[in-house]
């Protein structure tokens, strides 16, 4: 173990209120990133905005076709060693809050309490009615799509159903932003894991942490705009380095 790893591990050991922000990089070893690879599903579909989804039947059909290709694989994905390392951090009583940009539900699958997770971009594991706000497991909608539905509606009120995620053109939930800000203010260490830190408002919490002089640990495969502000910065695979730091 090199000196930087030893020092970062010591910082984690002495911290008692750690807030963690995770991005897509923490799920790559669970196979989620395959959707972004050249020729993958994500490269074959264009984003559908919330406004398009609500106003156009064709756009809704197109959107659900995309989701029918991506959600089943996401539901089958399993938490990896990086996710489980954060469970270990929680078990040690050090995890204050987990902010995630991911919609794959792997943090919940790993065993971290839902109460500690702020799902900034929502989750693909649920569907929500845009009219009555009823929430159901996404599996129920997937079954209906497999049976031939192309534009599923709410069985309670007949409103439009969509995955309970934040779509393009849709504001993040105010209560989530408030929780994330408070967790950043209250922590004694902020860790940013597997995120490019280029998308607001998520990277704004890293910005806030540095403004409040919270020590910052960044682990990401590629450089981020905040690397120079971090107490420790590692360019590495999370599945390799996080189990060492959190043990």
ABEGO torsion letter per residue (X at the ends): XBAAAAAAAAAAAABABBBBBBBAAAAAAAGAAAAABBGBAAAABBBBBAAAAAABAAAAAAAAAAAAAAAAAAAABBBBAAAAAAAAAAAAGABABBBBABAAGAAAAAGBBAAABBBAAEBAABBBBAAAGBBBBAAAAAAAAAAGBABBBBAAAGBBBBBBBBBBGBBBBAAAAAAAAAAAAABABBBBBGBAGABOAAAAAAAAAAAAGBBBBBBBABBBAAAAABABBBBBBAAAAAAAAAX
